[in-house]
Amino acid sequence: MAKIQPLATAASRSPSDDQRSQQTYTVWMKSLVFNGNGCTVYGPDGAVAFRVDNYGCRGGREVFFMDRAGNALIRIRRKGFGAFRRWEVCRCAHNGGQEEEEATPWFTVRRAEKGGAAVAMHGGAGTCYKIDGCSARKSEYRIRGADGAVVAEVARKQTPAGVVLGEDVLTLTVAPEADHLLLLGLIVVRGLINRSL
């Protein structure tokens, strides 16, 4: 599998430090599959951690977020049209490739005012996360919890030498207490909202 060079600060941390500090991922908004649409997520060690491969059209109605072995972890479906469009996200259980039967509803994302998006957990009351800056022209944005605290930040990746990489190479910094899989799923949904996947 492909591997990227980890940042020096991420490589020097011990596993116990990583559990207490922020986790950093590199998100490349390109598929590893030739002529595919999707994205690839690299862990702090530089190895592929997760991927999305959409073999259909860009911004498809259904995509799967997979681990490095190709097991589906999250299913994302686009529902509705126009102002009523929403993205429904389900967790997938590994049951011999029968993810469709084992998918359990997890959360829903809808566009919000001022170019953002609101996230509501299945069975919960009201909005629990907000994505600030869903504009297709911005690479930098934040994900906030219900209390308004920033739980994840996305920015263009910068090398240790200070070179800013292309707009399709991002750094995702996740707070230690946050659900990493949920936040990675939100990154994919934002890509679908902006048709960058």
N, C-alpha and C positions, 0 to 999 in steps of 0.2 A: 504494500500500500504506500501511497505517497506520504512524505513526511516533510515538514518545514522546520527551519531552524528556530528553536525556542529563543525567547529573549533571555539575556544573561541573568536578569533578576529572577525570572521564573525558574531557571535551572538551578539556582543556588539555594532555593528554599528547601527545607525539609518537609516531609509529609505532614508532620504535626503543625508546622507553621501554616501550611495551605488550608488546613481545616479551620483555623482561627482567622485567617486573613481573606481578602478578596481573591476570587478565582478569575483567571483571565483566559479567554478563548480567542482564537483567530477564526473569523468567519470569512470564507471566500465565496462570494456570490456567483459561483460557477459550479457546474456539475463536473464530476470526474469522468462521466461517460461522454464520449464524443457525440456531438449533436444532441445532447440532452439538456434540459433546463433543470436547474436546481442549485444547491449550495453544498459546501463542504465545511465542516467545523473541525478545527484542529485543537487538541487539548494543550495544556501548558508544556507537555513534553515534546510537542511538535508532531505527534502522530495523529492520524485521522481518528477522531472520536465519534463523530456523527456525520450523516449525509442525507441529502434529499435529492432524489433523482426523479424527474418528471419527464417521461418519454413522450407525452402528448404536447399540446401547445403551451406556450408561455402563459402563466396564470391559470392553469387548469382548474377544473372543478374539484378535483380530489388529489391530494398528494400525501405521501407517507414520509415521516421523519424516522430514519433508521439508525441503528448502531453500526459500528464498523463491520460487523459480520453480515449485515443486511437484514437483521430482524427488525420488523416494524415496531416502533415504540409509540408513535403518535400518528393518528389519521386526521387530516384537516380537510373539511369539505366546505365549499362555498355554497351558500343558500341565498335565495332571494335575488332581486334585481334593483338597480338604481339606489335610491336612498334607503331601501329596505335590505340591502345586501349585508350579510353577516357571515362569519366563518365559525363553524362548529368544530371543536377539537375533542377527540376521544383518545383515551389511552388504549393501547393494544396489548393483549395478553399473548404470550407465545404458546400456541397450541397446535403445533404441526402445520403452520401456514394458514390456519383458519381465523385470521385476525378479524374478519368481518363479523363473525358470530361472537367474538370475545371482546369487542371494542366497548368500552364504557364511557359515557359522556363525561367530559372533564370541565371545559369552559367554552365560552362564546365571546367573540370579538366583533364589535361594531364600530363604525366610524363615529367620531364625536366632533363637536364644534372646534373651531380653531385648528384644524388640520391634525387632530389627534385621534386616538382610538380608546374605547372603553372595554374593559375585560370583566366579565361576570362569570363566577364559578357556577357550575351546574348545581342546582338545588340551593344556592346561596341567595342572600338578599342584597341586591344592588351591586354597584361596581366595586371591585376589589383591587384592580390595577388600572393604570392609565398609561398609554404610550404618548409621550409628548413629541410632536414633530413627525407626523406620518407623511410629510411632503416628499414627493419623489425627488426633489432637488436637493434634499439635505441628507448627508451621510451620517451626521451626528444627531443622536436623539437619546432620550432617557425613558426608563420605565419606572413609574412610581407606585408605591403600595397605597392601600386605602387611607393611611395616615399622611400621605403626601411625601414620605421619605423615599429617596432614590434607592431602588434595589438593584438596578442595572444601568450601565451606561454603554453606549455604542459610539465609537469614533473611528475615523480612518486610521489604519495601522501605520505606525511610524517605526522605522528601524532604529537600533541603538545609535546609529550615526546621525540621526535626525532627518532622514529621507522619508517623506510622506508617500505612501504607496497609493495605487489607484483607488477610485471610488468604490470598487467592488471588493476590496480587501479591508476588512473591518476588525477592530479589537472590541470584544465584549468583556466588560468587567462586571462580575456578579458579586453581590454582597454575600458574606459567608452563611447567613441564616436563610437565604432565599432558596427556593426550589429551582435548581439549575435547569432541569428538564422543561419546566413550565416556561421559564424565561427564554430558553432556546426555541421553544415552540412559538413564542411571541415574535421572535426575530423572523421566523419563517412566515408567519402570518403577515407581518409588516411587508415582507418581500412580495407576498401574493397581493396585498392591497395595492402596492405600487407597480405591480407587474414586472418586478425585477427578477422573478424566478420563472 
